Amino acid sequence: MKTIRAVHVLGSIEYSGAEIMLYQASDIFHEHHIHTTLLSGQKKKGQFEGPMLEKGYVIDSVGADGKISGIITFFRYFRNNKFDIVHIHTEDLYLWKVIILKLTGNNNMVRTYHNCWRYKGWLRFKRTIHRRLATLLGVKNHAIGSAVQINEKNVFYNKSVIINNWIKLNPDMLEKKDIVRNLKRAELGINPDSFVIISIGGCSPVKNHSFIINLIDALNNEGLKVVYLHVGTGVDEASEKVLAKNIGVDSQIIFTGNRKDIPELLISSDLYLMPSSVEGLSIALLEAMYYNGLVIVNDAPGLTNMIVKNETGYVINVEDKLAYINLIRKIINNDVDITKIKSGAKAFVEKNFALEKNARELIGFYKQRSKFSSKSVETSNAT
């Protein structure tokens, strides 16, 4: 079978949603003879490059100082390298990149929209025009979930095909979750009886980790002592640590940085909080719903649509801190039955976001738009 050469145009190769999905799906891509390059737009090495190399991905960079230099570097790269599929994940210089790809003969382009962007004014108009022109130049648009598809249609008048994000499911780990929980807590120095809140994601204003830090202080004032497992790093990490120290809750927070043992950390925790102001279709939330099962999310684009209220989780606006306190108190005191919610969350992920199904759907999307027939998918599945 002929190999398909694909390249993913990324911002930087970090511990983020798109990269994590590619990492988890590497074996399936290899199975379908898709030779994949990850193209970083940064000169600085990304934190997730090492693990990606171990999975057999090729990593290149078109990082440059300044936008003009970046355009030139991008042009030179694609003039010298031809791919069957170019998969674009970034907003930056989007239309310029599409024009360059057409000029260099890289005509099979896919664009993934990862977030519910709510641009306004001139920027919204410009992004709308860019999307329309890119589509006319042959780009096929892909949304990672229903919220993103609806947002693209309503905000940018941009049509797209849904292929849901995915996570790798590990039912064997859930079978021994009590053992996993105890071992991980012992490793982290967490008391077996402590109530543990966890968040996962980069430290940025959008992720709103400061809300959780302040919530811990408010819970303390109500006599509710918790441990906060803060997983991730980023530009706001230092300021978050300063905030925690200033309000006196730093001893209750474990800043872990980026981790590879996300399922184990989720199993070891009691509650997942996601107070983000906007999301697309969060991989961290999917993992939390599958491995932990008890989640509270902000009432925000890309989050609300993921939760069937009181059946697969809870939705509470971050403006209503008292509602968070009251619900957490009920959970700690066993005044709510969380069994149904946990099983509902797990079933929801299993049905809609399994790696094997959705990754193969993306491969089919590639092959429909490349020189290779969809018959290749069937042949590869049979081998």
Steps between C-alpha positions, in 0.01 A plus 500: 500500500624845412600726790310823557720791602320731741620809684335673794559875512512587870591799711735321734519136602378510857289294741179618337186346352602449136844369590365263765252353250774452240719336765226256595408421139852435370456123470181542297669747264788255452252219439350701213843583355475871578846650535449805718709814546428751777593851388563744781457872446745580780879508508501386862467127558157400631465302823321210328750446218691220673199273554382568143835393357476179702165432332661516155397849394734723301539850644593807295487871576423812299550728799637844415538848645211710376201430277669582168789267579246239605316523168826467307611201708160336456518549123850352475402199707201407284681582178748229596255255659185356345225331702184309418318673787578830673304526826491855641421554869591868548331838447820701462566609138241247390410642159866567415579137577218375278618718209856372542380139506312554174800668337730214602267226377388377844134505402334255740441717805300432816433762766397401851319748721575426864323775688186710522663826401280804563687772312324834464512802270772524239679183613182297463442641151860427399490143631170443320649614168810287557287192559286563192802556271682197641196284430483632143868404464414141589537469876269241660378612842482273802355581844597297806146495639148634469563818703789599273302420185207714617733784600675496161165511324344773715803725548691455174236352263745214454380145426695205640485125549499361855753238598500486878814520704611174657674352800656161558275295726657266754228288661762274661624792711147576616461138610778556756421864580512453879857373480596777256343763725684387812838466328479841331393674819788341686741616228368857521490505880122544512306361796266215397207684662564842342250645255697575185400749229692478172538720194698424185615756246744772411524797734338784306223756555258286297545201734417719803693303761489802730130424551585161652774649720258759635232231538730303730523804725121534499461129582743540790281779638209254495701237686550288187866403466607366161815424305538652154697297245608757239621322185660706223729793449504823300535875499280556807652229720726737694218747569273213608760388753531856629122525538488170690771617740346845550162361605654221708394188307836403347541210744178347360612513134728256320636656181602194299598662169433296185447130564467181298300314768176695449265199538661404832481859627132520409423169671679620813280813515141554614384787277610662175443874456517686168428874540625595150343801330487312167601159362465305177472137601737448789707180508555556873125515558444178305770325703349634823153375406637155418760442773346704783137552405415795723545839330383858546550734205438867443194606301708586194527419127647156439425384855125527556421285196719219638292456812151356532405685819504281809539191280860522374623788716421845636499842332541802727593851391822615666320819601303291750772395742246421769343234277843335466545504877156355567538219246850408618373494859225256397750280317741493796215421742355231270175692470476439125503172310791526257491137383261564211690810388831315495361210296321743267817700435703187425235362262475836319875496427504135397220558251627820337874548554680167469842519333459204266177623343574871464864470390394266220228746405766769461710267286198441279459876474862526386468228240183644350692820433831359385592304189424173677158335488291422807559135412845540656336537841320167465816326377705635787237407759509145374876460546 
